[in-house]
Amino acid sequence: MEPASRLDNNHQLALKDFPYIVRWRDDRCKRCGRCTAVCPVFAIEPSVVVKRVLHSEGPMPEPKAERRVETIVKQSNDIDRYCIGCATCALVCPNEAIEPEYNPANKFNFHKNKGGHPYRRGGRRNDPAPGTLDKLKFSRISMLTDPALDAGRHEFRIRTYLGRILPADELPIQVVNGKLNVNKKSGVFVPPVREIYPIMIGSMSIGALSPNMWEGLAMGVTYLNEVEGMPVVMASGEGGMPQSLLRSRFMKYFIPQIASGYFGWDEIVRALPHMIEDPCAIEIKYGQGAKPGDGGLLMAHKVLKLISEIRGVPMGVDLPSPPTHQTKYSIEEAVAKMIQSMSMAWGFRVPVYPKISGSHSAKSVLNNLIRNPYAGGLSIDGDDGGTGAAYNVSMDTMGHPIASNLRECYLDLVAQGKQNELPLIAAGGVGKKGNLATNTASLIMLGASCVSIGKYIMQAAAGCFGDEYNRCNVCNLGKCPRGITTQDPRLYRRLDPDVVAQRVVEVFKSVDIELKKIFAPMGRSTELPIGMSDALSIDDPAMAERLKIKYNC
Amino acid sequence: MCRLAAITSSDYFSPMENILALETMKEGHDGSGMGLMMKGMGGEFEELREYPILSGICSEAGVKVLDDYMNKAGFKLKYTWTPKTKTVRGIEGRDNYFARVYDYPDMYKDKPMEIKESLLLKTRLSLRDLGRADESIIVFTFYPDIVALKEVGDPLQLGEFFGLEKSSLKAKIIFAQGRQNTNYAINLYACHPFFLQGICTMTNGENTAFVPIREYLTGRNLPGYVGYNSDSEVFCHILHYTYKKLGYPLHYYKDVITPLKQEDINNRSDADAVTYLKRSLRPLCIDGPNCVIGFTPDGTCFMVQDAKKLRPGAVGGVKGKYGLMSEECGLESAVPGRDRDSDIFPMKFDMVIIKPDAKEVVVWNQLHG
C-alpha cells in the first residue's frame, strides 16, 4: 500500500498558497530556457510531463490515445524556492509566454519560517496603500492675486543647509565703518555648514549595494556636482568606502556613515591623513526607519572579497551590527561623545549629525541635540523606508510614519525658536509612489530642510523590481535579479554603472524642474519654503489636525 | 494692488498730500482701508515731541477702561487731539478717534529711552488686550512723535471724514497706504503702515513666506512680535529685529529679506558676514511680490523690492522733499515740480535710502555692497 503522503500530497503547499503564481503559456513557449536560466531563486525549472493526447487520423478518423513526453516550465511548490514575483522571466521571454501573477489569497506568512527561522527579507514595508505624503495637496496658489513666478524663466534657488546654524544674536559679527565684519578674535565657534541640494541619496552601503550600483550612484552624484552645478550629496551607509574615493577630491560629495558595527572605519581612519578633501558630513546611524531597534544586517551571502576588504572582515560571515552603539552607556552619552569625536577627527570642519528611526521618542533626541553645539542636524527615518535585510515583522509593523514625526519635531523647534538652528532631514518613503518632487516639497513645507531617498533612486536609476506587494524583496540574499543588491558578479555585471549614473542625473534634473513647478505658483523661489505649512492641505480632518495644516475637501 | 504713498520733507505738510497721491494711483475698486503714519509732528505736537503719543480708537465704554488703565499705570494726560469728523457716505464712523499725549509715570521720567520704550510697548499691548474682545479699544502706536490714523473706507472719503483738509495735523514724514481689492471684513490691526519702537514699514503685495517668517519672529521672545493680522506686519518686525535688536546698518535689511546667491555674496567685501547672515536669518527671506517702504527712528526713509522686483516703485523729488510711491503718477501728485529725469525706479538689487530731513537720496546696490 502506498504511503498516504504520496497519494494525497499532504504537507506540501499548493501553488495557490504562494504569493506569486507563474502563468506559463504552453502555446507561446518555444522552450528556449531563458526564463529558467535567469530566475534568481529557481522558482521555475524545466521539467517533463507525460501527457495523454487523443488524436484522429485517416479517411475514417478514429480517436487514438497516445502518451507523449513534453518539456514544460514548472513552478516549484517548495517554500524555499517560492516565486518572488520579480518577473525577470517575463523580461527575458521572447514570446511573452511567462509572467508571475500576484495572488492576494496567498498564505505565505504562515509558512515562511522553516527551520524555526523567521522570515527575513529586504525591500520595504508591504503596504501598498498611499502614505500620508501622497495625500497632501498644495493649495495656496498665489498667482491668482499676484504676478506669477515662471518656473521656466525666473531664477530659482533650490538649495538647503546641512550643519548647525548659529542664531543671529550669537554670530561673531560687528559693525565696522558701517559694514558688518566677522570678528575673528571673538573665540565664538561657528559650526561648519554646507550648502547642498535638498534631496540627498540616503545611506546604502557598498555591501548592501553591488559595486556597480554604488559606483553608478557615485558617478551620477559627481557629475551632478561637477557638470550640472547641482550640489547633490550621497551618504555611504555603514561599511566604509573605497580607498580610492576616500583619498580623492570627490570626497566632498559624500557623507560617510558610522554605525554600531563600525564596519569600514579602520580603513577610513587609516585614510584620514591622506584625505585631500573633507567629506560633506558624517552621519552617525542610531536607527533605521525600516527596522527600528535593529542594527544593520549584511548576510553572509553578500560578504564576498571586495566587501571583506572594505569592511576588514572575513568573507562569508553574517555581519549583524548591534542595535545600539555598545561602547556607550546611554543615547545621550552616545550622541554627545560620538558627535564630538567625529567632529574632532576632522578638526571641527565637517558637520556631524545622527540618523534615527522615526519614533515617539524622536523629540527627546532632538532636544538633546539642540543643546549640543556640535550637532549638525538630525535625520529622521520613517517607517516607509527600505532596507537590505531585516526581519519581516520589523519591516511591516514597526516604526513611525515620517510626516507626523517630522512635523512634531519641527514644531517643537519652532516653539523654542530654534527651527533654523538644527536642520531636519526627513526620510522613509519619500517617493514611495514615484512622486519624488511632491513628497519632497511636502516634507519641506512640513519643516524638513532636506530629504533623503533610497528606494526611489534604486527604482528610478536601476529599475529595482521591488514593490509593496512583496515583489522580489530578496536584497538580503544576494540574488538581486537586477544586480543592484548583490555581490555576485554574475548578477551585478547585468547592471551598467554608466546607465545608472545617467539615470541619476536625469532624475535630479527632472525633479529640479518639478520642484520649481510646485514652488512657482506658491510664490516661492529665493529660499526653500521650509515650514511653509499654510501651503499644504489634506482631505482628512484628523490628519490635518495632527499635521497642523488646512483641511480641504 | 495696494497703493503706497510716502513723503519725507524738511517742512511740515498735510497728510492730504499723501491721500491725493493715493487718489491718483487708484485703479479699480477700492475702499477696504487706509492707514496714515506720521513722524516729525508739527502743529500742537511740535512742543510735545519728547512725550509719548497714544494713537487709537475707542468706544465710549473703551475710553473709561483706557483712562482707568493709564491712570493706574501712572501716565498723565497732557494733550488730546481728535479729528473733527464729518458724516461721509460710505464711512461708518466709530466713537472716538484720538492721539493723546501723555507724560511718563514719575518713576520712568529719568530712565533711559530703552526702558521707556519697553514700558510704552507693554502698555500698548495691554491696552490692545483689554479691548480685543469687543473692539472697544484699538491702539496703533504709543511712542513719542508718532501719530497713526486708520479706518476702513476710500482714502479720499476718509480724508474728508477726518476733516484733514482743514486740520492742523502736519508732519515731516507721512506714510499712507490704501488697501485695494481686499475684503471689507478687515481688522484695523491689519491696516498698514505698521510700527514698532520707532520702526515703520508699509508694503503692497502678498507675502508668500509669511508663515515661516511669523514663526521665526514669534520665536524671538520679544514682546512686540505679536499681531500678524496682516502678512505684511512681519516686514516691520524683520526691520526691527535686524536694525534695532541686532544692530545691523539699515542696508543689511535688503540682505536679510532678499539674500543674494552665494556666488554673488563672495564678491562683496563683507562676504563672510553676509554669508553668516544669510544662513542665520534664512527664515526671514521674503519672496514677494512686495514693495516695502519704511522709516527708522532717525527719520531715514527707504524703499526696497522683493528679489525679482515683482512690485515696482518710484522715488523722486527735490532736495527737502521726496516721495516714495508705488507708482509714478503718485510721485507726480506729491512733488510735481521735480526733475522727472532724476526719478529713481529701484531695481531688484537696489535699496533707495533718503537721509533724515530729505537731505539726500542714496541708491545702495546689493551686488556691490
HADDOCK unambig.tbl for C-alpha pairs under 7 A between the chains (distance, minus, plus):
assign (segid A and resid 146 and name CA) (segid B and resid 289 and name CA) 6.90 0.50 0.50
assign (segid A and resid 147 and name CA) (segid B and resid 310 and name CA) 6.74 0.50 0.50
assign (segid A and resid 165 and name CA) (segid B and resid 279 and name CA) 6.71 0.50 0.50
assign (segid A and resid 165 and name CA) (segid B and resid 280 and name CA) 5.97 0.50 0.50
assign (segid A and resid 166 and name CA) (segid B and resid 280 and name CA) 6.05 0.50 0.50
assign (segid A and resid 167 and name CA) (segid B and resid 280 and name CA) 5.48 0.50 0.50
assign (segid A and resid 168 and name CA) (segid B and resid 277 and name CA) 6.85 0.50 0.50
assign (segid A and resid 168 and name CA) (segid B and resid 280 and name CA) 5.28 0.50 0.50
assign (segid A and resid 168 and name CA) (segid B and resid 281 and name CA) 6.57 0.50 0.50
assign (segid A and resid 169 and name CA) (segid B and resid 246 and name CA) 6.42 0.50 0.50
assign (segid A and resid 173 and name CA) (segid B and resid 273 and name CA) 6.52 0.50 0.50
assign (segid A and resid 178 and name CA) (segid B and resid 249 and name CA) 6.23 0.50 0.50
assign (segid A and resid 179 and name CA) (segid B and resid 249 and name CA) 6.99 0.50 0.50
assign (segid A and resid 179 and name CA) (segid B and resid 270 and name CA) 6.98 0.50 0.50
assign (segid A and resid 180 and name CA) (segid B and resid 270 and name CA) 6.29 0.50 0.50
assign (segid A and resid 180 and name CA) (segid B and resid 273 and name CA) 5.92 0.50 0.50
assign (segid A and resid 181 and name CA) (segid B and resid 270 and name CA) 6.16 0.50 0.50
assign (segid A and resid 181 and name CA) (segid B and resid 273 and name CA) 5.47 0.50 0.50
assign (segid A and resid 182 and name CA) (segid B and resid 272 and name CA) 6.44 0.50 0.50
assign (segid A and resid 182 and name CA) (segid B and resid 273 and name CA) 5.37 0.50 0.50
assign (segid A and resid 414 and name CA) (segid B and resid 215 and name CA) 6.49 0.50 0.50
assign (segid A and resid 414 and name CA) (segid B and resid 219 and name CA) 6.56 0.50 0.50
assign (segid A and resid 415 and name CA) (segid B and resid 219 and name CA) 6.54 0.50 0.50
assign (segid A and resid 416 and name CA) (segid B and resid 219 and name CA) 6.30 0.50 0.50
assign (segid A and resid 417 and name CA) (segid B and resid 216 and name CA) 6.21 0.50 0.50
assign (segid A and resid 417 and name CA) (segid B and resid 219 and name CA) 3.89 0.50 0.50
assign (segid A and resid 417 and name CA) (segid B and resid 220 and name CA) 6.16 0.50 0.50
assign (segid A and resid 420 and name CA) (segid B and resid 280 and name CA) 7.00 0.50 0.50
assign (segid A and resid 522 and name CA) (segid B and resid 208 and name CA) 6.93 0.50 0.50
assign (segid A and resid 523 and name CA) (segid B and resid 208 and name CA) 5.75 0.50 0.50
assign (segid A and resid 523 and name CA) (segid B and resid 287 and name CA) 6.52 0.50 0.50
assign (segid A and resid 524 and name CA) (segid B and resid 208 and name CA) 6.76 0.50 0.50
assign (segid A and resid 524 and name CA) (segid B and resid 287 and name CA) 5.53 0.50 0.50
assign (segid A and resid 525 and name CA) (segid B and resid 287 and name CA) 6.50 0.50 0.50
assign (segid A and resid 526 and name CA) (segid B and resid 287 and name CA) 6.10 0.50 0.50
assign (segid A and resid 527 and name CA) (segid B and resid 285 and name CA) 6.73 0.50 0.50
assign (segid A and resid 531 and name CA) (segid B and resid 212 and name CA) 5.61 0.50 0.50
assign (segid A and resid 532 and name CA) (segid B and resid 209 and name CA) 6.85 0.50 0.50
assign (segid A and resid 532 and name CA) (segid B and resid 211 and name CA) 5.82 0.50 0.50
assign (segid A and resid 532 and name CA) (segid B and resid 212 and name CA) 5.62 0.50 0.50
assign (segid A and resid 534 and name CA) (segid B and resid 211 and name CA) 6.74 0.50 0.50
